[in-house]
């Protein structure tokens, strides 16, 4: 942002101060102009005349009214017009009190519509010019009277031009915002349609071929003992259907991948047996991590094992991100009856650190930990520690987990056969 833009922002934040400064500037111009005599021996002469006290008072009142021009533009125009009318009829007709009325007329024109600008501008110009020509001490054709007509017309025209430009810029901005929303909505619609198409294709591929595999497998099981030849034929159909399903799945999912996308992971899902390796990665990043285990080598179901690993990983990541430099973390994994208790403590006090972020609602990390714990029917407690730091405590069941999670078996080794990773 440039210096001019910053100045505009500051002035826009304090409109009354800006109007007060404008009123002071207008008053200074009127006072200085009141000492000038346009009919001097050598043209405009300075100091040949002195403004009357009444003229100075009217100038001051007119300028003071301009400080409220944004709050009540029409009222300010009426006041400044009245001061100008009084000066042109009963005072010094050459005193520039009308300058305050010109600024007020500009404000009205800039803040209202064009028909109102025409009506108000015509009325102001007619009243001030007509009064100066008909009731003023100078001849009707005097330069001062024509100046009133010219300056009021300029004020109304300039205000209307500013209002038109503001409306034009606002219309362009609204049009751009509408076009942006339209593009975003169109992109979301196309993404939704593409997802629906892919889901439909996958459903068709899987449903058809898996149904065929199921039927042929049932036939093979039924005739395995009495008709081995027919069972072999059914198994051949099963193999052919499964191969077709894999080929179609590979083709469908291949449409979603780019040429530079990484290959699908072939390592087994991580578990608590890799806890020391996980702690080592954070130590290499500069975080002091201490690990204590008292789970007696408990064999955990895959879902619980993965959930425990991910909870510790996310908790240590939060410590690394939020606890500040020099923070220490302690990780403990303890077997307590039918449960595994996982605790991650830190002593960080960084600005906006992990000890304060959860109080404001937390982020996706804490939400993800809670969802993982809920999925295996465990409990999770998080919160700031007394003094400083943060505490994450999870209790995970060793045996009592949902059936769908208990049925997941993590592979014991790397999957390296391409036929086993079709997509």
N, C-alpha and C positions, 0 to 999 in steps of 0.2 A: 504494500500500500504506500503510495507516494505521500509526500508531506502535504500536498494540497488536499488529497483525499482525507488524511487524518484531521486536517483543520476543518474540513466540511463536517466530518462526523462529530467533532467536538462542538462546533457551532450548532449543528442540528440537535444535539442533546440539550442545549440551553437556548431555546428560541426567544425567551423573554430577554435574556442578556443581549442577544443579537439585535433585537428590536430596540432595546435601550441605547445600544451603541449607535444604531442607525439614527435614532431620534436626536442624539447628541450631535452627530455629524450634520444632520439637516439644520439643526439650530445654529451651528457654527456657520454654515453656508449662508443662511438667511441673515444672520447678524453682519457677516462680512459684506454681503451684497447690499445691505441697507446703507452702507457708507459710500457706495458708488453712485455717481451721477452720470447717467448715459448722455446727458446733454451738456457736457462741459465744453469749454472753448476748443479743446483738442480731442474731442471724442469722449470716451469714458474717462472720467476723472475720479480720483479717490480722495476722500477727506474734505470735499467741498460742502457736504451736508451731513447732518447728524440725525439719526432716527429719533423720533419722539418716544417718550416713555411708554405711551399707550401701544405704540407699534412693537416695542420690545416685549411688552407683556403678552400681546397677541402671538408673537413669534414663539415665546416660551410655552404658552398654553398649547399652541398647535403642535409643537415638537413633542411636548409631554404626552399628548394624546396618541402619537405614533407608537409609543412604547406598548400600546395595547391593540395594535392594528391586527394581529393574528386572532386575538380572542373575540373581538367584535369589530370586524372591518367596516360594516355599514354605519355603525354608531360613530366610529372614529372619522369616517368620511363626512358624516353630518356635522360633527363638531368642527373639524378643520375647515369645512366649507363655510360654516357660519362665521368662524374667525376671519376667513379671507373676505367674506362678504362685508363684514363690519369694517374692515380695514380699507377696502376699496371704495366704500361709500362715504365714511365719515373721517377717515384718517389720511395718512400719506399714501396715495395710490401707487407710489413707486416702491413701497416696502414689500419685500418678497414673501409675504405671509402665505400666498397662494401655493408656495412650494410644498408646504405640508399637505395641502389638499391634493396636489398632484400625486404625491407618494401614497396617500390613502386611497385615491382612485385606482392607482396601479394595483394595490393590494386587493381591492374588491374585484377588479377584472381578473386577477390571477387566481382567485379562489371561488369564482362562481361560473355560471354558464354564459354563453355568448349572448343570448337575448337579454339577460339581466345586465350584462356589460353594456350593451347598446343603450338600454333604457337609462341606466344610472349615469353612464358617461355623457349621453346627450343632455340629460337634465342638469348635471353639474356644469358642463360647459356652457349651456344656455344661461343658467342662472348667474354664474360668476361673470361671464363676459357681458351679458345684457345689463347687469347691475353696474359694472364698471363703465360701460358706454353711456348708459342713460342717466345714472345717478351720481357718477363720479365727478370730481372737479376737473378732470382733463377732458379734452375733446374726444368725441367717440372714436376718431381715427388714430388716436395716440398709440405710440409704440407699445406702451405698457398694456393697453387693452387688447391689442392683437396678440401680445405674448401670453396673456391668460388663455385665450382661445387655443393657441398653438400648444402650450404646455399641457393643458388638460386633455387635449386630443392625443398627444403623445403618450401620456400616462395610461389612458384607457387602451390604446393600441398595443403598447408594450406589455401590459398585463395580460391582454387576451392572447398575445403571441406566446408568452411564457406558459399560460394555461394549456394552449394547444400543444406545445412541445411536450409538456409533462404527460398529457393524455396520450400522445403518440408513443412516447417511450414506454408508458405503462402498458399500452396495447401490445407493443412488440414483446415486452417481457412476458405478459400473460400468454401470448401466442406461442412463445418459445417454451414456456413451462407446460402448456397444454400439449405441444408436439412431443416434448420429452416424456410426459405421462403416457401419451398414446404409443410411443415406441416401446416403453417399458411394458405396457399392457399387452402389446402385440407380441413382444418377446416371451412374456410369461405364457400367453395363450399357445404359442407355438411349442414351447417347452412342454406344456401340459399335454398337448396333442401328440407330441413325439413320445412322451412317456407312456401315454395310453396305447399308442401303436406298438411300442416295444413290449409292453406288458401283454398285449393281446397276442403278439407273435410268440412270446415265450410260453404263454398259456397253451396256445395251440400246439406248439412243438412238444412240450412236456406232457400235456394231457393225452395227446394221441399216442405217442410212443410208449409212455409209461403204462397206459391202459393195455396196449398190445403186449408189452412185456409181462404184465400181470396175468393176462389170459394164457399166454404161451407157457409161462412158468407153472401155472396151475395145471395145464394139460400135461406138462412133463412130469410133474410130481404124481399125477394120477396114474399115468401109464408106465412109470419108470420100471416097475417090477415085471409087468406082464408083457409090455410091448416096448422093448428097449429101442428098437429102430424108430418108432414113432416119437419116443421121448427125445432121441437125438435130433430128430427133425424139428421138434418144438424148441429145443435149446438153440438150434441154429437160427430159428426165427427170432428168439430172444436176443441173440448176439447181433443179428442184423438190425433189429429195431433199436437196440441200445446204441449201436454205432451210428445209425442215422440220426438219432436224437443228439448224440454228441457233435456230429458234424453240423447239424442245424443250429445247435446252441453256440458252437464256435463261430459260425457265420454271423449269427445275430449279435452276439456280444462284440465280435470284431468290428462291427460298425460303430461301436461306442468308443473304441480305442483309437488313439493317434499313433502315428508311426514311431514317435519318440517316447511313448508311454513306457514306464518300467514294466517288466514282467511281473506276473502275479507272485506273491511271496510263497516260498516253498518250505520255510522253516516252520516247526511246530509252534503252537500258541505258547507264549511265555508263561511261566508259573513261578512259584516261590522258590523253586530249586535254582533259579537264576537271580536270586536276590543280591548275592554278592557281586555279580556282574553289573547289575543295575546300580548298586551303590558306588561301584568303581567308576562308572561313567560320570556320576555327579561329583565324585572326588576330583576327577580329572578336570572338571569345569570350575573347580575352586571351592566347592561346598564341603564343609566338614560334616561327614556322615558317620555315625556309629551304629552298628547293627548288633542286635542281641536276639538270639533265638532260643526258645525253650519249648519247641513243638515235638521233640523226640522223633523227628523224621516221620511225622504223620502223613500218610498217603491221602491226599484230598481229592474229591471229585473234580473233574476238569473245570466246571463252572466256578467252583469256589476257589480253586487254585488260580485261575486267570483273574477273577475278581480281586483277590488279595494282591496279586502282582500289580494290577492296574491302579488300585487304590494307593499303594505305596508310591508308584511312579507319579501319579498326579499330585500327591501330597508333597513329594520332594520337588516337583516342578514348581509348585506354588511357593515353596520356601526359596528356591533359587530365584524366582521372579520378584517376590514381594518382601522378603525378610530383610533385605539389605546386606551390605558387605560385612563379612566377619561372622555371619550367622552360623549356628551349629544345629544339626538335626540329629535326632535319635530315633531309631526304628527298632521296634520290638515285635516279635511274633511268638505268642505263647499259647500253648494248648491248655485250656481250662475246661475239663469235663468234656461235654459233647460239642465244644465250640473252639474255634481259633480266634484269638483276640489279637488284633493288629493295632499298634499305636505308633503314631508319628508325631514327635514333638519338635519344636524349634524355639529358639530364644530371640528371634529377629524382631527388630523395632524400626524397620525402614519406614520412610514416609509413605503413608497410604498403604502400609504393609499388609501382610497376610492376616495380621491380627485385627485389622480394621475392615478389610474388604468384605468378609462374610457378613458383618453387621449391617452393611448396606444392601444386602440381598444376594451377595456372592455372584459368581459367574458360572460359566458352563462346566468348569472343573468340578466344583462341589456338587453341582446338579448331576453330572455324570457319575461321580462316586456314589451318590445316593441311589441312583437308578440301578447301578451294578449290585449294590448291597441288597436292595429290595428284590432284585431278580432271583437272588439265592436265599431269600427269606431271612436276611440278617438285619442288624441294626447299625446305624451310623450316628455318631455324635461328633459335632465339630463346634469349635468356639475358641475364643482367646483364653490364654492362660493368665493366671494372676501375676501381675507385674509386667510381663512382656512375653511375646511369642504367641504361638497358636498350637492347638491340639486337634488331632484327627484320631478318632478311636472307632474301630469297626469290630463287630462281633459276628463271625460267620459260622454257620452250622457245619459240622464235619459230615454228618450223615443225612440229616433231614433237609433235603433240597428238592425242588420240583422235579418231577419225573422227566420233563423235557430237558432239563439241564443235566440230570444224572445220566441220560442216554448219550450225551456228547462224549466222545472219546478222542482225546488228543493224540495225534500220531506220535509214534516213538522215535521217528527219524525223519530225515529230509525226504520229500517226495521228488524224485528226480526223473521219473518216467514221464515223458510228454503225454502219453496216452492217459495218464491219471490226472492231468491238469489240462482239460480240453479248452477251457475258457480263460 
